[in-house]
């Protein structure tokens, strides 16, 4: 199914920047996030890697059933995560993933869709998931306890 090594995805400047941003956001969410953010970071990172490995770039091959399957798994996990957690960012991530799945399905069903349209929309919805995860980690993540004046004075003594 795969079109060889997934390393060919990381040769364009756009793919390098988006991969770097995704890696930074996933690491930050894994470090500072709570369990929903850590789960989202793991799912997002595995989806990004799975998309790279399962992309079929053979000439004449238009649909991407491997990518559709990986994105469908990510959607199912985000839906389950939205049912188990009380996080707004998960709903946004699930919505972007649903649109990503619609994009994958359209490419599978209609061969007249231009590949650049598919790639552009996949980047938009994929980065929407990353932005939702970043916002979730920033707003819902672990916060250090505030330092009060009393704690500062007792620390000096």
C-alpha positions, -999 to 999 in steps of 0.1 A, spaced: 0 0 0 27 25 9 47 42 -17 81 35 -3 99 54 24 80 81 42 110 103 42 100 119 9 74 139 28 100 159 46 118 174 17 97 205 10 101 236 33 64 235 41 65 199 53 96 206 73 81 236 90 48 219 98 66 188 110 87 209 133 57 228 146 38 196 152 67 180 170 72 211 193 34 212 201 32 175 208 63 176 231 50 206 249 15 191 253 31 159 266 52 177 291 28 204 304 -6 188 296 -28 166 317 -41 133 305 -63 146 276 -35 168 263 -10 139 265 -34 116 248 -40 142 221 -3 147 217 3 110 213 -25 106 188 -15 136 168 22 125 166 13 89 156 -11 102 130 15 125 115 40 96 114 14 72 101 4 96 73 40 99 63 46 62 62 13 52 45 12 78 18 11 62 -16 29 84 -42 29 60 -71 21 77 -104 -15 72 -113 -26 64 -78 -51 91 -67 -68 79 -35 -51 75 -2 -69 46 17 -40 43 42 -42 79 52 -80 77 53 -77 48 78 -52 66 100 -73 97 100 -104 77 109 -87 61 138 -76 96 150 -112 108 147 -125 79 167 -100 86 195 -108 123 195 -145 115 197 -139 91 226 -116 117 243 -143 144 239 -168 120 257 -144 113 285 -129 147 292 -143 182 298 -121 200 273 -132 224 246 -101 220 225 -109 183 219 -141 193 202 -122 216 179 -96 189 172 -124 164 165 -141 188 141 -109 194 122 -102 157 121 -138 151 108 -132 176 80 -99 159 73 -117 126 69 -142 142 46 -113 154 25 -98 119 24 -132 104 14 -137 129 -14 -103 121 -28 -112 84 -27 -146 88 -43 -139 114 -70 -107 112 -91 -113 146 -107 -102 164 -75 -69 181 -80 -42 167 -57 -30 202 -48 -66 209 -35 -64 178 -14 -29 185 -1 -38 221 8 -70 212 27 -51 183 45 -25 208 57 -52 233 69 -72 207 88 -41 189 101 -27 221 114 -62 229 129 -57 198 151 -22 210 161 -35 245 169 -63 230 190 -38 209 208 -15 238 214 -44 259 228 -55 230 250 -20 225 264 -17 262 271 -51 267 287 -57 234 304 -22 221 311 -5 219 345 1 252 361 27 257 388 14 268 422 15 305 426 42 319 447 28 341 475 45 366 497 42 343 527 59 315 508 87 338 498 94 351 533 93 316 548 117 304 522 142 331 532 141 322 569 
